[in-house]
Every structure is written in structure tokens, then in C-alpha cells.
Amino acid sequence: MLLGLLLVLVVAGWLAFRLPPFGGRFEGARLARMQSSPQWHGGRFENSPPQDRRYHLWRTWQLYRQGQRREPGFEVPVIPIDARRLQAPPEPGLRASWLGHATVLLEIDGLRVLTDPVLSDHASPFPVGVKRLHASPLPLAALAGIDAVVVSHDHYDHLDMPTVRQLAGQDTHFYVGLGIGAHLERWGVRADHIHEMDWWESQSLKGVTIHCTPARHYSGRRAMDNSTLWSSWRLQGPRHSAYYSGDTGYAPHLAAIRERLGDVDLAMMKVGAYGETWLDIHMDPESAVKSHVDLGGRALLPVHWATFNLSYHDWEEPILRTLAAAQPAGVDVITPRPGETYEYGRPFANTAWYAATPRR
């Protein structure tokens, strides 16, 4: 009886992992290219030097139970994106609208880009589990007019199947690390609109060069198996530049990016979802500010906080620590509300909208 139940559970799990949200299979020419990458070692992608694989589960559980206030105690102010804005080509210049977590609507020198597209209500393979803590400034059904998407890695809070499918029938190009194209193909994206890249490779679209740059993280849609390549992204237009960190730990790759590609106007830097057992692959706010300095960034837009309950720190702690670290370093931090648009080179009035949480 017990053996039969175990067999049923194994078969059910095997069938579940074959469902579309878990992505595609790596085979043929795609797999051969993955295996030829300098980042591929022992049947998987690896950081250099290799990451600490001790996950410290017991210590993480202890930290998670320390009573942090991981959700806002008020309704987060959201500025809706006017869908009509997406029906016309972007104007010249550099603008960024943070849509929550790691998703940014970026307009750079006439190119409209979306970073790590997640507009669904849940950061999970199915519509249950980790739920948004505020509404999306742009409803999924209104998503249109995106020239390019850059994807840092394939975890559910960074790559969302419904959002990809919304864009699949449009003329949107996807720039992703090696292997991630298998997921996109299964979700209906045209093969000629999928651009799988290794670190330090670049391609151009509408006059903007899109550089795939290093990061220090991990990947896996079905398991933490490093089956696809994680990346950061550097965009260089004729007049402006931008950088998106993706998920990463602090490492020398930031200085290396600056050395190869120069300073950057706007850095969209991960500041949230960290802890003492994760710092090898999830940098804290102080490391994010240091990374911004290493990168030669001019304006810092903090991302990867406020939208999903994914860590064991207070909800507003990432932005407070970022601002505290930025002041002595002379770093210009932009703190827009979700959906609010920042335009580089123009004055922006920061508001402490995140400080409405009742204090202990």
C-alpha cells in the first residue's frame, strides 16, 4: 500500500514537471552551445569562483522566524501606466518606470525594453503561493509595444509564463542567457525573436547595443540545478546607457563591466531579498551601493524589493539601508512609487512613500 502510494506520488511529480510553466528541454544545437560555454562545468553552469553550496537551511529557518514585518502595513501607492503610452514609439531620451520587484519599463534612445517580465499576481508556476503585495501598474492584458525583453535568469519571480505569452504574438525580441530560449520556445515565442547569449556577447536592435554581462547567482526552473545561464545586462544607445543587475552577489564583475564598457547613466540595481546565509548570490543594500560605485553609475534605481515576500527582512528595510549607504558614498538614489516614471537628466522629487509602515 505504502509502496503504491509512493509510486503514485513519483509519477504525479514527474507529470507535473512536464507542464508548460516548468519550461522546455535542452537538446540538440542548443545544448551543444550551452556545453561549449566557458561558464559550463561538470554538466551545469557555475560561478567563478564556484558558489558556496551550503544552503544553511536551519539557520535560514531560524532567521525567517524572528518576527520580521515582511509585508507593508498600508496600501502601497501605485501609479497606473497609461496603456496609450505603449501604442506610440518611445520618445528620445532615457526613462524608467518601475513596475515592481525586478520588472522595469525602460525607454532608451527610442528602444522600449522590459526587464525580467513578471506582471502576474503570483511569482510561482501556478496562480497560488507567493502573491504580489501591490497591484501591477500595468495590467497584463494591456502589455504591448515592447521592442525587447532582457531576462536575468529563469526563476519564477523573474520570468513569468503568462507575461511571456502576452508578448509572444507581438514583435518583441527576447535577450536571454544560454538555455532560457527553450522555455520561451515552449511558450510560443518565435525562434527568430529569441537571442540566447553568453557573457560578454552583444547584439543590436534599433541602434541600441544590448550586452550580456556577468552576474553571480544560480538558476533552474524545475530545481536549483544551474541548468541555464544567469546574467546582468548593459544597454548602450547613441546618447544614453543603462545597466540591469539581475540577481547577483557582490563580485568583481561590476568593475570588469565598467572597464570594458565604461560608466553608465542609470543602474537598476537589486537591493532586496538578502540575508546572512545568501550573500554569496544575493547582495545586500550596502553591497548594491558599492556595486553601483564600481560600475561607475550616475543614477541608482533600486529594484527587487517591495513586491513579493521572498526573504527574512522587514519590508522597507532594503530601501532604508540603501539610502543610508548611498549618502556618504555620494550616490544619487531614485525612489519612485511603482509605476512612477523617472527621466534621466531631469529633476525628480523623491518621496518617502515606503515609510508609512507603523513603527514598532
BELVEN-V343476 format. One record per pair of residues at least 24 apart in sequence whose ideal C-beta (glycine too) atoms are under 10 Angstrom apart, sorted by the first residue. I is the first residue (numbers start at 1). GAP is how many residues later the second one is. Records with the same first field share a line. If there is no record, write none. Layout:
# BELVEN-V343476
I=GAP ; GAP
This chain:
# BELVEN-V343476
16=109 ; 110 ; 206
17=108 ; 204 ; 205 ; 206
18=204
19=106 ; 107 ; 142
20=105 ; 141 ; 145 ; 163 ; 166 ; 167 ; 168
21=103 ; 104 ; 105 ; 135 ; 139 ; 140 ; 141 ; 162 ; 165 ; 166 ; 200 ; 201
22=103 ; 132 ; 134 ; 139 ; 161 ; 164 ; 198 ; 199 ; 200 ; 201
23=102 ; 131 ; 136 ; 138 ; 156 ; 157 ; 159 ; 160 ; 161 ; 162 ; 163 ; 164 ; 197 ; 198 ; 199 ; 204 ; 205
24=155 ; 156 ; 157 ; 158 ; 159 ; 160 ; 161 ; 162 ; 163 ; 197
25=157 ; 158 ; 160 ; 161
26=152 ; 153 ; 154 ; 155 ; 156 ; 157 ; 201 ; 202
27=155
28=154
30=148 ; 149 ; 150 ; 151 ; 152 ; 155 ; 164 ; 166
31=147 ; 148 ; 151
33=145 ; 146 ; 148 ; 163 ; 165
34=143 ; 144 ; 145 ; 148 ; 162 ; 164 ; 193 ; 194 ; 195
35=143
36=142 ; 162
37=140 ; 141 ; 142 ; 161 ; 162 ; 192
38=160 ; 161 ; 162
39=138 ; 139 ; 159 ; 160 ; 175 ; 187 ; 190 ; 191 ; 192
40=138 ; 139 ; 158 ; 186 ; 189
41=185
42=184
43=182 ; 183 ; 184
44=174 ; 175 ; 176 ; 181 ; 182 ; 183 ; 184
45=108 ; 132 ; 133 ; 134 ; 153 ; 172 ; 173 ; 174 ; 175 ; 180 ; 181 ; 182 ; 183 ; 184 ; 185
46=172 ; 180
47=167 ; 168 ; 169 ; 170 ; 171 ; 179 ; 183 ; 201 ; 202 ; 204 ; 206 ; 233 ; 234
48=166 ; 168 ; 203 ; 204 ; 205
49=167 ; 202 ; 231
50=230
51=165 ; 166 ; 167 ; 175 ; 198 ; 229 ; 230
52=197 ; 225 ; 226 ; 227 ; 228 ; 229
53=165 ; 171 ; 227
54=223 ; 226
55=169 ; 222 ; 223
56=219 ; 220 ; 221 ; 222
57=220
58=219
59=216 ; 217 ; 218
60=215 ; 216 ; 217 ; 218 ; 251 ; 252
61=216 ; 251
62=215 ; 250
63=212 ; 213 ; 214 ; 215 ; 248 ; 249 ; 250
64=211 ; 247 ; 248
65=247
66=246 ; 247
67=245 ; 247 ; 293
68=241 ; 243 ; 244 ; 245 ; 246 ; 247 ; 249
69=244 ; 245 ; 246 ; 247 ; 248 ; 288 ; 289 ; 290 ; 291
70=63 ; 238 ; 239 ; 240 ; 241 ; 242 ; 243 ; 244 ; 245 ; 247
71=60 ; 62 ; 237 ; 238 ; 243 ; 244 ; 286
72=61 ; 62 ; 234 ; 242 ; 243 ; 244 ; 282 ; 284 ; 285
73=242 ; 243 ; 283 ; 284 ; 285 ; 286
74=279 ; 280 ; 281 ; 282 ; 283 ; 284
75=58 ; 59 ; 60 ; 281
76=24 ; 56 ; 57 ; 58 ; 59 ; 230 ; 231 ; 239 ; 261 ; 262 ; 277 ; 278 ; 280
77=57 ; 260 ; 261 ; 262 ; 263 ; 274 ; 276 ; 277 ; 279
78=56 ; 57 ; 58 ; 59 ; 60 ; 259 ; 260 ; 261 ; 262
79=58 ; 257 ; 258 ; 259 ; 260 ; 261 ; 262
80=55 ; 56 ; 57 ; 58 ; 59 ; 62 ; 258 ; 259
81=24 ; 55 ; 56 ; 57 ; 58 ; 61 ; 62 ; 257 ; 258 ; 259 ; 260
82=55 ; 56 ; 60 ; 257
83=55 ; 56 ; 58 ; 59 ; 60 ; 61 ; 62
84=58 ; 61
85=27 ; 53 ; 60 ; 256
86=26 ; 52 ; 56 ; 57 ; 58 ; 59 ; 60
87=55 ; 57 ; 58
88=24 ; 57
89=56 ; 58 ; 117
90=55 ; 57 ; 116
91=252
92=145 ; 146 ; 147 ; 148
93=144 ; 146 ; 147 ; 250 ; 251 ; 252 ; 253
94=141 ; 143 ; 145 ; 146 ; 147 ; 148 ; 171 ; 172 ; 205 ; 248 ; 249 ; 250 ; 251 ; 252
95=145 ; 171 ; 246 ; 247 ; 248 ; 249 ; 251
96=146 ; 148 ; 170 ; 172 ; 203 ; 205 ; 207 ; 238 ; 240 ; 244 ; 245 ; 246 ; 247 ; 248
97=40 ; 41 ; 204 ; 239 ; 241 ; 242 ; 243 ; 244 ; 245 ; 246
98=39 ; 170 ; 203 ; 204 ; 205 ; 208 ; 209 ; 236 ; 237 ; 238 ; 239 ; 240 ; 241 ; 242 ; 243 ; 244
99=37 ; 38 ; 39 ; 44 ; 204 ; 208 ; 239 ; 240
100=32 ; 33 ; 34 ; 35 ; 36 ; 37 ; 38 ; 203 ; 204 ; 205 ; 206 ; 207 ; 208 ; 238 ; 239
101=31 ; 32 ; 33 ; 35 ; 56 ; 57 ; 169 ; 171 ; 172 ; 202 ; 203 ; 204 ; 205 ; 206 ; 207 ; 209 ; 237
102=49 ; 50 ; 51 ; 53 ; 55 ; 56 ; 57 ; 142 ; 143 ; 144 ; 145 ; 166 ; 168 ; 170 ; 171 ; 201 ; 202 ; 203 ; 205 ; 206
103=33 ; 34 ; 35 ; 46 ; 54 ; 55 ; 57 ; 60 ; 200 ; 201 ; 204 ; 235
104=46 ; 138 ; 140 ; 162 ; 164 ; 197 ; 199 ; 238
105=32 ; 33 ; 38 ; 40 ; 41 ; 234 ; 236
106=40 ; 42 ; 44 ; 129 ; 136 ; 138 ; 160 ; 162 ; 195
107=40 ; 130 ; 133 ; 135 ; 234 ; 236
108=39 ; 40 ; 98 ; 99 ; 100 ; 127 ; 128 ; 129 ; 130 ; 131 ; 132 ; 133 ; 134 ; 157 ; 158 ; 236
109=97 ; 98 ; 99 ; 126 ; 127 ; 128 ; 129 ; 130 ; 131 ; 132 ; 133
110=37 ; 96 ; 97 ; 98 ; 127 ; 128 ; 129
111=35 ; 36 ; 37 ; 93 ; 94 ; 95 ; 96 ; 97 ; 99 ; 124 ; 126
112=32 ; 33 ; 34 ; 35 ; 36 ; 60 ; 94
113=33 ; 34 ; 35 ; 36 ; 37 ; 59 ; 60 ; 62 ; 92 ; 95 ; 97 ; 120 ; 122 ; 129 ; 131
114=24 ; 29 ; 31 ; 32 ; 33 ; 34 ; 35 ; 36 ; 37 ; 49 ; 53 ; 58 ; 60
115=33 ; 34 ; 35 ; 36 ; 37 ; 43 ; 118 ; 120 ; 127 ; 129 ; 130 ; 131 ; 153 ; 188
116=33 ; 34 ; 35 ; 36 ; 37 ; 39 ; 41 ; 42 ; 43 ; 44 ; 47 ; 117 ; 128 ; 130 ; 131 ; 152 ; 187 ; 188
117=26 ; 29 ; 32 ; 33 ; 34 ; 41 ; 42 ; 43 ; 45 ; 46 ; 47 ; 49 ; 50 ; 55 ; 57
118=37 ; 38 ; 39 ; 40 ; 41 ; 42 ; 43 ; 44 ; 45 ; 46 ; 189 ; 190
119=24 ; 41 ; 43 ; 44 ; 47
120=36 ; 40 ; 41 ; 42 ; 43 ; 46
121=39 ; 41
122=34 ; 35 ; 38 ; 40 ; 186
123=32 ; 33 ; 34 ; 35 ; 36 ; 37 ; 184 ; 185 ; 186 ; 187
124=32 ; 33 ; 36 ; 184
125=31 ; 35 ; 36 ; 96 ; 97
126=30 ; 35
127=35
129=27 ; 179
130=26 ; 27 ; 177 ; 178 ; 179 ; 180
131=176 ; 177 ; 178
132=174 ; 175 ; 176 ; 177 ; 206
133=173 ; 174 ; 175 ; 176 ; 182 ; 205
134=172 ; 173 ; 203 ; 204 ; 205
135=203 ; 204
136=27 ; 171 ; 202 ; 203
137=200 ; 201 ; 202 ; 203 ; 204
138=200 ; 201
140=25 ; 26
141=25
142=24
143=24 ; 27 ; 29
144=26 ; 28
145=25 ; 26 ; 27
146=24 ; 25 ; 26 ; 27 ; 28
147=24 ; 25 ; 26 ; 58 ; 59 ; 61
148=24 ; 25 ; 26 ; 27 ; 45 ; 47 ; 55 ; 57 ; 58 ; 60 ; 62 ; 85 ; 87
149=24 ; 25 ; 26 ; 27 ; 35 ; 40 ; 44
150=24 ; 25 ; 26 ; 27 ; 45 ; 47 ; 60 ; 61 ; 62 ; 81 ; 82 ; 83 ; 84 ; 85 ; 94 ; 96
151=24 ; 25 ; 26 ; 29 ; 30 ; 32 ; 33 ; 77 ; 79 ; 80 ; 82 ; 93 ; 95
152=24 ; 25 ; 28 ; 63 ; 65 ; 67 ; 77 ; 78 ; 79 ; 80 ; 81 ; 92 ; 93 ; 94 ; 95 ; 96 ; 118 ; 152
153=24 ; 26 ; 27 ; 62 ; 64 ; 65 ; 66 ; 67 ; 68 ; 73 ; 75 ; 76 ; 77 ; 78 ; 79 ; 93 ; 94 ; 95
154=25 ; 26 ; 28 ; 29 ; 30 ; 65 ; 66 ; 67 ; 68 ; 73 ; 74 ; 75 ; 76
155=62 ; 63 ; 64 ; 65 ; 66 ; 69 ; 73 ; 75 ; 92 ; 155
156=65 ; 152
157=90 ; 116 ; 147 ; 150 ; 151 ; 153
158=59 ; 61 ; 72 ; 88 ; 89 ; 146
159=24 ; 25 ; 28 ; 60 ; 62 ; 69
160=27
161=25 ; 26 ; 27 ; 60
162=25
163=24
164=24 ; 25
165=24
167=26
168=25
173=30 ; 32 ; 33 ; 37
175=26 ; 27 ; 28 ; 30 ; 35 ; 36 ; 37 ; 56 ; 58 ; 60
176=36 ; 52 ; 53 ; 55 ; 57
177=35 ; 38 ; 42 ; 51 ; 52 ; 53 ; 54 ; 55 ; 56 ; 69
178=34 ; 49 ; 50 ; 51 ; 52 ; 53
179=40 ; 41 ; 42 ; 47 ; 48 ; 49 ; 50
180=39 ; 41 ; 47 ; 48 ; 49 ; 50 ; 51
181=47
182=39 ; 45 ; 46
183=38 ; 45
196=32 ; 33
197=32 ; 34 ; 36
198=31 ; 33
199=30 ; 31 ; 32 ; 33 ; 54 ; 57 ; 58
200=56 ; 57 ; 60 ; 61
201=30
202=32 ; 33 ; 34 ; 59
204=32
205=30
206=31
207=29 ; 30 ; 31 ; 32
208=27 ; 28 ; 29 ; 30 ; 32 ; 33 ; 34
209=25 ; 26 ; 27 ; 28 ; 29 ; 32 ; 52
210=24 ; 25 ; 26
211=24 ; 25 ; 30 ; 32 ; 46 ; 49 ; 50
213=30 ; 31 ; 32 ; 33 ; 40 ; 41 ; 43 ; 44 ; 47 ; 48 ; 82
214=32 ; 34 ; 37 ; 38 ; 39 ; 40 ; 42 ; 43
215=29 ; 30 ; 31 ; 32 ; 33 ; 34 ; 36 ; 38 ; 39 ; 55 ; 66
216=30 ; 31 ; 32 ; 33 ; 34 ; 35 ; 36 ; 37 ; 38 ; 64 ; 65 ; 66 ; 67
217=28 ; 29 ; 30 ; 31 ; 32 ; 53 ; 63 ; 64 ; 65
218=29 ; 31 ; 62 ; 63
219=28
230=51
232=25 ; 35 ; 36 ; 37 ; 38 ; 59 ; 63
233=35
234=24 ; 26 ; 27 ; 28 ; 30 ; 33 ; 61
235=29 ; 30 ; 31
236=25 ; 26 ; 28 ; 29
237=28
239=26 ; 105 ; 106
240=24 ; 25 ; 26 ; 104 ; 105
241=24 ; 25 ; 26 ; 55 ; 56 ; 57 ; 103
242=24 ; 25 ; 26 ; 55 ; 57 ; 59 ; 102
243=24 ; 25 ; 26 ; 48 ; 49 ; 52 ; 53 ; 54 ; 58
244=24 ; 25 ; 26 ; 57 ; 59
245=24 ; 25 ; 26 ; 38 ; 43 ; 46 ; 47 ; 50 ; 58 ; 59
246=24 ; 57 ; 58
247=26 ; 31 ; 34 ; 35 ; 36 ; 57
248=33 ; 34 ; 35 ; 39 ; 40 ; 43 ; 56
249=25 ; 29 ; 30 ; 31 ; 32 ; 33 ; 34 ; 35 ; 38 ; 42
250=29 ; 30 ; 31 ; 32 ; 33 ; 34 ; 36 ; 37 ; 38 ; 40 ; 41 ; 44
251=29 ; 30 ; 32 ; 36 ; 40 ; 43
252=42
253=38 ; 41 ; 42
254=29 ; 33 ; 36 ; 37 ; 38 ; 39 ; 40 ; 41 ; 42 ; 43
255=36 ; 38 ; 39 ; 40 ; 41
256=38 ; 39
257=34 ; 37 ; 38 ; 39
258=35 ; 36 ; 37 ; 38 ; 39
259=35 ; 37
261=34 ; 35
262=33 ; 34
263=32 ; 33 ; 34 ; 35
264=28 ; 31 ; 32 ; 33 ; 34 ; 35
265=31 ; 32 ; 33 ; 34 ; 79 ; 80
266=31 ; 32 ; 33 ; 34 ; 35 ; 68 ; 76 ; 78
267=24 ; 25 ; 26 ; 28 ; 29 ; 30 ; 31 ; 32 ; 33 ; 34 ; 35 ; 36 ; 64
268=29 ; 31 ; 32 ; 33 ; 34 ; 35 ; 36 ; 66
269=26 ; 28 ; 31 ; 32 ; 33 ; 34 ; 35 ; 53 ; 62 ; 64
270=32 ; 33 ; 34 ; 35 ; 48
271=29 ; 30 ; 31 ; 32 ; 33 ; 34 ; 35 ; 46 ; 47 ; 48 ; 50 ; 51 ; 52 ; 54 ; 62
272=30 ; 31 ; 32 ; 33 ; 34 ; 35 ; 36 ; 38 ; 39 ; 41 ; 43 ; 44 ; 45 ; 46 ; 47 ; 49 ; 50
273=31 ; 32 ; 35 ; 36 ; 37 ; 38 ; 39 ; 40 ; 45
274=30 ; 31 ; 37 ; 38 ; 39 ; 43 ; 44 ; 47
275=36 ; 37 ; 38
276=36
277=35
278=33 ; 34
282=28 ; 29
284=29 ; 33 ; 34 ; 37 ; 38 ; 41
285=28 ; 32 ; 33 ; 34 ; 35 ; 36 ; 37 ; 38 ; 39 ; 40 ; 41
286=35 ; 36 ; 38 ; 39 ; 40 ; 43
287=38
288=30 ; 33 ; 34 ; 37 ; 38 ; 43 ; 45
289=32 ; 33 ; 34 ; 35 ; 36 ; 37 ; 38 ; 39 ; 40 ; 42 ; 44
290=35 ; 39 ; 41
292=30 ; 33 ; 34 ; 37 ; 39 ; 40 ; 41
293=33 ; 36 ; 37 ; 38
297=34 ; 35
298=33 ; 34 ; 46 ; 47
299=32 ; 33 ; 34 ; 35 ; 43 ; 45 ; 46 ; 49
300=26 ; 29 ; 31 ; 32 ; 33 ; 34 ; 35
301=32 ; 33 ; 34 ; 35 ; 41 ; 43
302=24 ; 31 ; 32 ; 33 ; 34
305=49
306=31 ; 32 ; 47 ; 48
307=31
314=43 ; 46
315=39 ; 42
316=36 ; 37 ; 38 ; 39 ; 40 ; 41
317=37
318=36
319=33 ; 34 ; 35 ; 36
320=32 ; 34 ; 35
323=27 ; 29 ; 31
